[in-house]
Amino acid sequence: MGKKPVITAAEAAKMVQDGMTFTTSGFVASAMPEALNKALEQRFLESGSPKDLTLFYAAAQGNRDGSGADHFAHEGMLKRVIGGHYNMVPELGKLINADKLEAYNLPQGTLSQLYRDIAGHKVGHITHVGLNTFADPRIEGGKLNRVTTEDIVEVVEVLGEERLLYKALKFDIGFIRGSYADENGNVTLEHECCTLEATSIAQAVKNSGGKVVVQVEKVVQHGDLDPKLVKIPGIYVDAIVVCENKEDHAQCQGCEYDGSMTGDFHVPLGSLEYPPMSAKKIIGRRAAMELRPNSLINLGIGMPGGIGSVAEEEGLTDLFTLSLECGPLGGIPLGGIDFGATINPEAMYRMADILQLYDGGALDMAVLGFAEVDRLGNVN
């Protein structure tokens, strides 16, 4: 393959041209290539370019603090955004609500799996997920405002049954976060608390004819990396950026590295600090009373993220298996800024894989966060 160029974040930002379609990795405050995101934002603020971009991302990316996708929340920078979650990017939300760009909200798992279909040059992702919901084009098609008019989801019939086709698109460039890279561009993810869709992003971008840039902690000599840990082969990588500011490569934004989130070591149960009693904790404790033994359970963002610490404090974690849709299975999922990370995980799936496991019926229960619920269970 030969050595891959090691460039600065500013040089990577110059690779993004007006009108391109780009994609980034990240899950809430974790695994985001913040040095690259910041450099792209800075270039736009200084020069007004790149403009009219299409941004595609599967999961929430940001922490309501200007990070993640909110780096691109400047009028004229984006023409269109397709994402799976918007609550963590309030500035982007303001532009969407003001009809300043086209915007779609589609199921996170479907978008994560769509990367793989794009990589395989398929017409899109065909699934039952989203039928008769806001994602169905007969209802809203995932459109978030008045200026969004194109249908990017289509109803199709497969073997006599209705399905939704989430249409494929082509990527011009992808910004991905990794741990280490060798000189030939092979990238590991061993310091990430969730591996997400990093491999699939690289495949989808490269197979679209685009460029893949990976932000890492350090570049090492070719042959130094354990091949079992390499999740992004060098054949998919065009350039490497070594992050010079540790804050832009934090395991979770604003947090110190914790090896218990990656499987480097296990911390003893009972040694964790538990949150003080509060209304949220009371709700979490009541929800935990509903969890059935021998169940596989998904915890959603928001208040459900605190269920893990409640269950561990009460000595319940051996009774069931908690999981997060970003990939960690087992252990003690964390909430708040650390949502997406798990203490003492038993397994680390790719996001598309664990969501496929959910889609197939392996999930027994879920604890989800809602804005409002009425007495009949209708959710806003």
N, C-alpha and C positions, 0 to 999 in steps of 0.2 A: 504493500500500500504506500509506503514511504511516509516521511514525516509530514505532519499537518501544521499549518501556520498557527503560531500563537500570537494573537492580536490583542489590542486594547478594546475595552467596551465601546469607546468612541468610534473606533474603526469598524466594529461590528454594526453599530447604529447606522453608519454610512452605507451599509449593504442594503438597507431597507429603502426602497424607492417609492415615489408617489404611486398610489393605486394598487399596491401589492396586497396580497392576502397573507397574513402571518398568524402564527400560533405560538403559545407559550405554555410552559408547564407550571404546576403549582396547585396546592390544595389549602385554602384559607391562608394561614400565615406560614405555611411550610413549603419547602422545595421550590421556591420561586427564584428565578434568575434575576435578582434585584439590581445587580450592577448593569446588566443589559437593559432592563426596563428603564432604569434611571437615565442611562445614556441616550436611549431613544427619545425619551421625554425632553431631555436637555437639548438635543439637536433640533427638535421641533420648536421649542421655545426660542431658540436663538436664530433659526433660519426660516421657520414656517414650513419646513419639510422634514420628514415625509408627511404628505396629506392624503386624504381620501383612502385610508387603509381599511381593509376588512380584517377584523380580529376574531379569531375562533379560539375558544377554550372550553374545556369540559366541566371543570369543577369551580367552586368559589376560589377566587384569587385576590387576596387582600385582607386587610385587618381593620377596615374603616379608618385608616390613618394615612391615606394617600399612597399606600403600597399596592403592589400587584397591578391589576388592570386599571386602577385609578390613575396610574402614571400616564394613561392615554386619554384621560378625560379632559381634553382641550378641544374646543370647537374647531372643526375643520380637520383635525388629525385623523379621526375615524369617519368613514362613510357608513360602515355597517359593523355590527357586533353580533356574534352568535355565541351564546354562553349558557351554562347550566345553572348558574346561581349568581344573583346580583346584590344580595344584602350586604356583602362586605365591601362593595365599591359604590358608596353613596354619591360621589361626584359624577361617576359615569351614569348613575341612575337619574341625576338631575338633567343631564343632557338628553337622555332618552325621554323623560317625561316632558321635556320642552320641545320635542320633535326635532332635535338637532342632528339626529342620525337614525338610520334604520337599525332595529334591534329585535332579536329573537331570543326567547327563553325556551329551551328544549331539554328533555330529560338528560341528566348528567351521565347516566350509564350508557344511554344510547349514543351520546356524543363520544364517549370514551371508546366505545366499540366501533364507531364510524371511522376513527383513525385507521383501524385495521383493515376496514373495507376499502378505504382510500388507498392504502398501501398495496392492496391486492388488485387495484384498478377495477373495482366493482362499481356498479351504478349508484350504490349507496347502501344503507343498512335497512334491511327489511325486518320488521318486528311487530309484535302485538302491543308493545309498550307505547302508551299514549293514545290508544284508540278511545274515542269518546271523551277525551279530556281536552284541555286547552291546547295541547299539541296537535290535535286532529284538525286538518284544514277546513273541515266542515263546521268547526266551532271558531277557533282563532288561529290555528296553525302556528302557535307560539309567537305571534306578532305582538309587540309591546306598545306600539303607538300608531298614530294616524299616517305617518310617512312610510311605514313598513307595509308594502303591498304585495310583494312577490311571494308566491307559495314555494317554500323550499322543502315542504313535506307533502307527500301525495298518497292518497288512498289507492291501494292496489288489491287485486284478488289473487290469492295463491291457493291452489287446490280447493277452490270453492269457499275459501274463508278470507275475510277482510284482514288486511295488514297495512301498516304505514311504511312508506318508503321515505327515509330521510336521505335526501339527495347528496351525493358526493360532491366535493369541490377540490380544487387544486391549491396547494400551498406554494408560495414563493420563498418563504423563509420561516424557520422555526428557532426559537430561543428556548433552550433546555437547561436545567440545572443538574449537575452531577457532583460526585465527590472528588475522585482523582481521574486524570487522563494520562495515558502514556504518550510518547512522542508520535505514535502512529494514529492517535485519536481514539483508541479504545477507552471506554469510560466506565467506571464503577459507581455504584450508588450506596456503598456500605455505610455512609454517615447520614443518610437520609432516613427520616422516620417513616416515610412511605415512598414506595417506588413509583406509584401512580401509573401514568401512561407514557413514561419517558421513551421506552423502546418503540412503542407504536407511533409516537410523534415523529421520531427520527425516520422511521420507515416510510410514513405517509408523506413527509416533506420531501425526502430524497427521491422517492418513487414518483413524486409529482414533478420532478425536475428542479426542485428548489434547493436552497442552501440551509444547512444545519449548523448552528453555532451553539456550543456547549460551554456554560460557565462552570468552573471547577475551583477547588481549593489549591490544587498543585498539579504540576506536570512532572511525571517520573519517567525514568528510562524505559524504553520498549523492552518488554519481557519481565518487568518487575511486578506487574499486576497478576493476581490470581485469576486465571481465565474463568473460573466458576463465578467470580464476582462481576465480571464484565457484562453489563446489561445493554450498553450501546456499542456495537462493534464499530471500529474505525472506518469501515467502508461507508458508513452513513454520515460521517462527520466531516465538515468542510473547514471549520476553524475552531480554535479553543481560546477562551478568555480566562485568564487566571484572576480571580477576584482579589483585589488588593485590600479592600475594606472588609474586615470580618463581619461587621454589622450587615453587610449586603449578602452574606453567605451564612447567616445564622441558621441553625437547625430549624427553629421556629423564630419568626421575627421577634427580636428583643430577648431571646432566651439563650442561655449557655448550652453547649453541647452536652447531651445526656446519653451515654452508651446503653442505658437500660431501655431506651426507645428503639434501638437498632439491633438488639440481640448480642451486643458486645459483652454484656454481663447482665445478671438478674439481681434485682434488689430484693431483700427479704420482705415477705408480706408482713404487714404490721409496722413497717418502718417509715411509711409515707406520712406526710402532713395532711391532715384532713381539713376541709374548709369549715369555718365556724357556722353555727346554726343561723339560718336565714330563711326567708320565704322560699327561695329557690331550692334550698336543701330540703325543706319540708316537702315540697312538691316532688323532688327526686326520691326521697325516702318512700313516699306514698306510691310512686310509680314502680319502685323496686319491689314492692309487695305483690305486684301483678306478674312478676317474671316467673315463668314455670321452669322447674328442674329439667335438665337434659334438653334445653332448647338452644338453638342458634339465634342470636338476637342482634339486630342492628340498632345502633344509637345514632340519632340525628343531631344536627347542629343546634346550638342554643342550650336551653336548660337540660335536654337529655344528655348532653355531654358530661354532666356531673354524676350520672348514674354509676359510672365505673368506680369513682372514689367512694360513693355511698355503699355500693355492693362490697367493696374490699373492706371498708370500715366495719361492716356488719358480718364479715366472714362468709359471704355468699358466693364468692367468685368461682368456687369449685363446683357449684351446683349447675351452672350453665356456661355457655360460651358467648362472650360479647364480641362484637365486630364493628368495624367502620367501613364504609363503602370505598374508601381510598385504598384499602388493602390489608391493614393489620387484622389478624384473627386471634382471638384469645387474649389473655392478659387483662390489663386495666386501662381501658381507653380514657384519655384525658379530655377535659373541656376547656372552654375559654380560648385564650390565645394559642393553646397547645392542641386544640381540636384537630384531629388527624393523626396525632401521635398516640402510642400505646406503651405503657410500662410493661415489661416482660411479655412481649407478644410471642405466641406459639408458632405463628407462620406469618409471612409477608407476601400477600398476593399482589399482582398487578391489578390496578383498579378495574380494568375491563373484565378481568377474570373473576374477581369476587362479585361483581355486579351480574355477570352471567350466571354465577352460582345462585345468586338471589333470584334472577329471572326464572331459573329452572325449578324453583319451588323448595330449595333447601332451607330457606329462611322461615323460622317458626314464629318469630315475634319481632316487632319494631317499636321503639320508643321515639316518637317524633315531636318536633316543636312546631307549634302553630301560632298564628297571630290571634285568631279568635275562633272559638268553637261554640255552637249553640247546644241546647239541651238534647237535640236529636243527633248530635255528632256531625253536623254539617260544618265544614272547615273553610275559613277565609284565609 
